[in-house]
């Protein structure tokens, strides 16, 4: 029989004391990631820097997470609607839904055209290098979090 273990908050090092003195309210990923953006310079393969950029949200941002949830609901509804039926367009429709959700990770860009889901999805579909780069960038949490001074 296993004994009940007691977790102690008695610590001896300064960093540990600082960590234990924090409240759960000090950790708010929704707030920390929501307004954080990272610049992605568009470097075209073989040509170099295009002079254009995109501002990228974190994968933890509210906008991106909502778009992902919406796409999951759409795909689920599509699967249910097509149950038992052969649909030759099914895969392309699912890819389009997923790309449109991913496009929401781009908050703005330097192109003259409007930065909307349709335009971003079209750009990312045509430029897989940018899709891959942005996907990697958006997952690097440390780039989106700024160190806060604790006083």
C-alpha positions as CSV (number, residue, x, y, z in Angstrom):
1,X,0.0,0.0,0.0
2,X,1.3,3.4,-1.0
3,X,1.6,6.1,1.6
4,X,0.2,9.6,0.9
5,X,3.0,11.8,-0.1
6,X,3.1,15.4,1.1
7,X,4.4,18.0,-1.3
8,X,6.4,20.7,0.5
9,X,6.8,24.2,-0.6
10,X,9.8,24.8,1.5
11,X,12.7,25.6,-0.8
12,X,16.2,26.9,-0.2
13,X,17.4,28.5,-3.5
14,X,16.4,32.0,-4.6
15,X,15.0,30.9,-8.0
16,X,13.0,28.2,-6.4
17,X,11.6,30.6,-3.8
18,X,10.7,33.0,-6.6
19,X,8.9,30.3,-8.5
20,X,6.9,29.1,-5.5
21,X,5.9,32.6,-4.6
22,X,4.0,32.9,-8.0
23,X,0.3,32.5,-8.3
24,X,-1.4,30.5,-11.0
25,X,-2.7,33.8,-12.2
26,X,0.9,34.8,-13.2
27,X,0.8,32.1,-15.9
28,X,-1.7,33.2,-18.6
29,X,-0.8,31.8,-22.0
30,X,-3.9,33.2,-23.5
31,X,-2.8,36.7,-22.6
32,X,0.9,36.2,-23.2
33,X,0.5,34.7,-26.7
34,X,-2.5,36.6,-28.0
35,X,-0.8,39.9,-29.0
36,X,2.6,38.5,-29.7
37,X,3.7,38.6,-33.3
38,X,6.9,37.7,-35.1
39,X,8.2,39.1,-38.4
40,X,8.8,36.6,-41.1
41,X,10.9,37.9,-44.0
42,X,9.9,36.4,-47.3
43,X,13.1,35.0,-48.8
44,X,12.3,33.5,-52.2
45,X,14.3,30.4,-53.1
46,X,17.0,31.2,-55.6
47,X,16.2,35.0,-55.5
48,X,16.8,36.0,-51.9
49,X,15.1,38.7,-49.9
50,X,11.9,39.9,-51.6
51,X,11.6,43.0,-49.4
52,X,8.3,41.7,-48.2
53,X,7.3,40.3,-44.8
54,X,4.4,38.8,-42.9
55,X,3.6,39.2,-39.2
56,X,3.0,35.8,-37.7
57,X,0.9,34.8,-34.7
58,X,1.8,32.0,-32.3
59,X,0.0,28.7,-32.6
60,X,-1.3,29.5,-29.1
61,X,-3.0,32.7,-30.2
62,X,-6.8,32.9,-29.8
63,X,-7.3,33.7,-33.5
64,X,-5.4,30.7,-34.7
65,X,-6.9,28.3,-32.1
66,X,-10.4,29.4,-33.0
67,X,-9.7,28.9,-36.7
68,X,-8.3,25.4,-36.0
69,X,-11.4,24.5,-34.0
70,X,-13.7,25.8,-36.7
71,X,-11.8,23.7,-39.3
72,X,-12.1,20.6,-37.2
73,X,-15.9,21.1,-36.9
74,X,-16.2,21.7,-40.6
75,X,-14.2,18.5,-41.4
76,X,-16.2,16.5,-38.9
77,X,-19.5,17.7,-40.5
78,X,-18.1,16.9,-44.0
79,X,-17.2,13.3,-42.8
80,X,-20.6,12.8,-41.4
81,X,-22.4,14.2,-44.5
82,X,-20.3,12.0,-46.8
83,X,-20.6,8.8,-44.6
84,X,-20.5,5.8,-47.0
85,X,-20.4,8.0,-50.1
86,X,-17.5,8.2,-52.6
87,X,-16.6,11.9,-53.1
88,X,-13.6,12.5,-55.5
89,X,-13.3,16.1,-54.2
90,X,-13.2,15.1,-50.5
91,X,-9.4,15.3,-50.0
92,X,-9.1,18.6,-51.8
93,X,-12.0,20.1,-49.8
94,X,-10.3,19.0,-46.5
95,X,-7.0,20.4,-47.7
96,X,-8.7,23.7,-48.5
97,X,-10.4,23.9,-45.1
98,X,-7.0,23.1,-43.3
99,X,-5.1,25.7,-45.4
100,X,-7.7,28.4,-44.7
101,X,-7.4,27.6,-41.0
102,X,-3.6,27.8,-41.1
103,X,-3.8,31.1,-43.1
104,X,-5.2,32.7,-39.9
105,X,-1.8,32.5,-38.4
106,X,-0.7,35.5,-40.6
107,X,-1.8,38.7,-38.9
108,X,-0.6,41.1,-41.6
109,X,1.7,41.4,-44.6
110,X,3.6,44.0,-46.6
111,X,2.0,43.2,-50.0
112,X,-0.4,45.7,-51.6
113,X,-3.2,43.1,-51.7
114,X,-5.4,42.8,-48.7
115,X,-4.2,40.4,-46.0
116,X,-7.2,38.1,-45.7
117,X,-7.7,34.3,-45.4
118,X,-8.3,33.8,-49.1
119,X,-5.2,35.7,-50.2
120,X,-2.9,34.2,-47.6
121,X,-4.2,30.7,-48.3
122,X,-3.5,31.3,-52.0
123,X,0.0,32.6,-51.3
124,X,0.9,29.7,-48.9
125,X,-0.5,27.1,-51.3
126,X,1.6,28.5,-54.1
127,X,4.7,28.9,-51.9
128,X,5.2,25.8,-49.8
129,X,8.6,27.1,-48.6
130,X,6.8,29.9,-46.8
131,X,4.2,27.5,-45.4
132,X,6.9,25.3,-43.9
133,X,8.9,28.3,-42.6
134,X,5.9,29.9,-40.9
135,X,4.7,26.5,-39.5
136,X,8.1,26.1,-37.8
137,X,8.3,29.8,-36.7
138,X,4.8,29.8,-35.1
139,X,5.7,26.8,-33.0
140,X,8.7,28.4,-31.3
141,X,7.1,29.6,-28.1
142,X,10.2,31.4,-26.9
143,X,10.1,33.8,-29.8
144,X,6.6,35.0,-28.8
145,X,7.2,35.4,-25.1
146,X,9.1,38.4,-23.7
147,X,10.9,38.2,-20.5
148,X,9.1,40.1,-17.8
149,X,10.9,41.9,-15.1
150,X,10.0,40.5,-11.7
151,X,10.3,42.9,-8.9
